[in-house]
Amino acid sequence: MLWPATLLGAAAGLALASIPGALLGGLLGQVLDRRLRLHGWDNLRERLGGRAAPADDDLLFLMLGRLAKSDGRVVQSHIQQARSEMQRLGLDAAAQRRAIEAFARGKTGRDNLRGPLQRQRQRADAMLRACWRMAWVDGRVSPSEHELILLWGKWLGWESARLDSLGEEYAPRRSQQPAPTGGSYQEALRLLGVAEGSEPEQIKRAYRRLLSRHHPDKLAGSGASPERIREATETTRQLHQAYALIRQRLGLR
């Protein structure tokens, strides 16, 4: 681990008072590093620029926000996927508010994530899986999304081939019943198992029930094959799109 204030303090002390000065400067710098949690030059630059380094608990949603915005526009399926990740993590109300703030902050793309990610290698698998789920939620991974995930994976210590293999687990397979697109309102109703004219709360309950039943996270740690995970991911994507279409058609918030 690199302690920037320690190095700067030692260098300044050496220049001013030789070895004793270097020792004293290094000691004072280490105190500053620990107090400000400076783990590298990126942290120092963030501090000097007036923007605090992201907290570990915010990091995932910063990444998801940046991914969602990477193609220029955040759509409803991105927001819904972020909420699914909050549910998967079992976040309480306060933690969800922080996650929403981090997601919005991530969309600005202003945070340097290299240093924070290099300290999270033990969480790499879970974080990268969440990123792939977000990237695939609209049925395709754009070049900008792919580039971001490869970069983050590199900082987390993953090879590109391993990253792409993980991403394939979440790639939607071709379905005989395509997801509702355009004006296929009736298809969206059928997919959620509700009738035209159903109450909004009834539609929402049906959507949440199906999402809980088919979400790929249900298969995590169960030894499920990549094919089963792909099927669950595709079903989840279709449910997101169907619900978004119904909400738009009915003017629901």
C-alpha positions in Angstrom: 0.0 0.0 0.0 1.3 3.5 -0.9 1.1 6.2 1.7 1.5 9.5 -0.2 1.7 11.9 2.8 4.3 9.6 4.4 6.5 9.7 1.3 6.1 13.5 0.9 6.8 14.1 4.5 9.9 11.9 4.4 11.2 13.6 1.3 10.6 17.1 2.7 12.3 16.2 6.0 15.3 14.7 4.2 15.7 17.9 2.2 15.5 20.1 5.3 17.2 18.1 8.0 18.8 15.0 6.5 18.0 11.5 7.9 16.5 12.7 11.3 14.2 15.1 9.3 13.2 12.3 7.0 12.2 10.1 9.9 10.2 12.9 11.6 8.6 13.9 8.3 7.7 10.4 7.5 6.1 9.8 11.0 4.0 13.0 10.7 3.0 12.1 7.2 1.9 8.6 8.3 -0.3 10.2 10.9 -1.9 12.4 8.2 -2.3 9.4 5.9 -4.2 7.4 8.5 -6.3 10.3 9.7 -7.4 11.2 6.1 -7.4 7.6 4.9 -5.0 8.3 2.1 -4.2 5.0 0.5 -2.7 6.3 -2.7 -2.0 9.3 -5.0 -5.6 9.1 -6.3 -6.9 9.7 -2.7 -4.6 12.6 -2.3 -5.6 14.2 -5.5 -9.3 13.8 -4.6 -8.6 15.5 -1.2 -6.7 18.4 -2.8 -9.5 18.8 -5.3 -12.1 19.1 -2.6 -13.9 15.9 -3.4 -13.8 13.1 -0.8 -12.9 9.6 -1.9 -16.0 7.4 -2.2 -16.9 5.2 0.8 -16.6 1.5 0.3 -20.3 1.0 0.8 -21.0 3.5 -2.0 -18.6 2.2 -4.5 -20.8 -0.5 -6.1 -23.6 2.0 -6.8 -21.2 4.6 -8.1 -20.1 2.0 -10.6 -23.7 1.1 -11.5 -24.6 4.7 -12.0 -21.6 5.3 -14.3 -22.5 2.2 -16.3 -26.1 3.3 -16.7 -25.1 6.7 -17.9 -22.3 5.5 -20.2 -24.5 5.4 -23.3 -25.8 8.9 -22.6 -29.2 8.2 -21.1 -30.4 6.3 -18.0 -33.6 4.4 -18.7 -36.2 2.9 -16.4 -34.7 -0.6 -16.6 -31.4 0.8 -15.3 -33.1 2.3 -12.3 -35.1 -0.9 -11.7 -31.9 -3.0 -11.8 -30.2 -0.7 -9.3 -33.2 -1.2 -6.9 -32.9 -5.0 -7.5 -29.3 -4.8 -6.3 -30.4 -2.9 -3.2 -32.9 -5.7 -2.5 -30.3 -8.3 -3.2 -28.0 -6.7 -0.6 -30.8 -6.4 1.9 -30.3 -2.6 2.4 -32.4 -0.8 5.0 -34.1 2.5 4.3 -31.1 4.6 5.2 -28.6 2.5 3.2 -31.0 2.6 0.2 -30.9 6.4 0.4 -27.1 6.4 0.4 -27.2 3.9 -2.5 -29.5 6.2 -4.5 -27.2 9.2 -3.9 -24.2 7.1 -4.9 -26.0 6.0 -8.1 -26.8 9.6 -9.0 -23.2 10.7 -8.2 -21.9 7.8 -10.3 -23.7 9.2 -13.4 -21.6 12.3 -13.3 -18.4 10.3 -13.9 -16.3 12.6 -11.7 -15.0 10.1 -9.2 -11.7 8.4 -9.8 -12.4 4.7 -8.9 -9.0 3.2 -9.4 -7.7 3.5 -5.9 -11.0 2.4 -4.2 -11.3 -0.6 -6.5 -7.8 -1.7 -5.9 -8.6 -2.0 -2.2 -11.7 -4.1 -2.9 -10.3 -7.2 -4.6 -11.8 -9.5 -2.1 -15.2 -8.3 -3.3 -14.4 -8.4 -7.0 -16.6 -11.3 -8.0 -19.8 -9.9 -6.4 -19.1 -6.4 -7.7 -18.4 -7.5 -11.3 -21.4 -9.7 -11.4 -23.6 -6.7 -10.4 -21.9 -4.7 -13.2 -22.7 -7.3 -15.8 -26.3 -7.5 -14.7 -26.6 -3.8 -15.1 -24.9 -3.8 -18.5 -27.1 -6.6 -19.8 -30.4 -5.3 -18.4 -31.4 -3.7 -21.7 -30.4 -6.8 -23.7 -27.1 -5.7 -25.0 -23.7 -4.5 -23.8 -22.5 -1.4 -25.5 -18.8 -0.8 -26.3 -18.6 1.9 -23.6 -20.1 -0.5 -21.0 -17.7 -3.2 -22.0 -14.7 -0.9 -21.8 -15.7 0.3 -18.3 -16.1 -3.2 -17.0 -12.8 -4.3 -18.5 -11.0 -1.3 -16.9 -12.6 -1.9 -13.5 -11.8 -5.6 -13.7 -8.2 -4.8 -14.4 -8.1 -2.6 -11.3 -9.7 -5.5 -9.3 -7.1 -7.9 -10.5 -9.1 -9.8 -13.2 -7.9 -10.8 -16.6 -10.0 -9.7 -19.6 -10.8 -13.3 -20.6 -12.1 -14.2 -17.2 -14.2 -11.0 -17.2 -15.8 -11.8 -20.5 -16.5 -15.4 -19.4 -18.3 -14.0 -16.4 -20.3 -11.6 -18.6 -21.4 -14.5 -20.8 -23.2 -16.0 -17.8 -25.6 -13.0 -17.8 -26.0 -12.6 -21.6 -29.6 -13.2 -22.6 -30.2 -16.2 -24.8 -32.5 -16.0 -27.8 -36.0 -16.5 -26.7 -38.9 -18.0 -28.6 -41.1 -15.3 -27.0 -39.3 -12.0 -27.4 -39.5 -9.3 -24.8 -42.2 -6.8 -25.4 -41.0 -3.9 -27.5 -42.6 -1.0 -29.2 -46.4 -1.1 -28.8 -46.8 -4.7 -27.6 -48.9 -3.7 -24.6 -50.9 -6.8 -24.6 -47.8 -9.0 -24.6 -46.5 -7.1 -21.6 -49.8 -7.7 -19.7 -49.6 -11.4 -20.6 -46.0 -11.6 -19.4 -46.9 -10.2 -16.0 -50.1 -12.3 -15.9 -52.5 -9.4 -15.4 -55.6 -8.4 -17.3 -56.2 -5.1 -19.0 -57.8 -2.7 -16.5 -56.1 -4.2 -13.5 -55.4 -1.9 -10.6 -51.9 -0.4 -10.5 -51.1 -2.1 -7.1 -52.2 -5.4 -8.5 -49.8 -5.0 -11.5 -47.0 -3.9 -9.2 -47.5 -7.0 -6.9 -47.5 -9.3 -9.9 -44.3 -7.7 -11.2 -42.5 -8.0 -7.9 -43.6 -11.6 -7.3 -42.4 -12.7 -10.7 -39.1 -10.7 -10.3 -38.5 -12.4 -7.0 -39.2 -15.8 -8.5 -37.0 -15.5 -11.6 -34.2 -13.2 -10.5 -30.8 -14.8 -11.3 -29.6 -14.0 -7.8 -31.8 -16.9 -6.7 -29.4 -19.2 -8.4 -26.2 -17.7 -6.8 -24.2 -20.3 -5.0 -26.6 -23.1 -6.0 -24.3 -24.6 -8.6 -26.6 -23.6 -11.4 -25.3 -23.9 -15.0 -24.4 -20.8 -17.0 -27.4 -21.6 -19.2 -29.8 -21.5 -16.3 -28.4 -18.2 -15.2 -28.7 -16.8 -18.7 -32.4 -17.9 -18.8 -33.1 -16.2 -15.5 -31.3 -13.0 -16.6 -33.3 -12.9 -19.8 -36.6 -13.5 -18.0 -35.7 -10.7 -15.5 -34.9 -8.4 -18.4 -38.3 -9.1 -20.1 -40.1 -8.4 -16.8 -38.3 -5.1 -16.4 -39.2 -4.1 -20.0 -42.8 -5.3 -19.6 -43.4 -3.4 -16.4 -41.8 -0.2 -17.8 -44.0 -0.4 -20.9 -47.2 -0.8 -18.8 -46.2 2.0 -16.5 -45.6 4.3 -19.5 -48.9 3.3 -21.1 -50.9 3.9 -17.9 -49.0 7.0 -16.8 -47.9 5.4 -13.5 -45.2 6.9 -11.4 
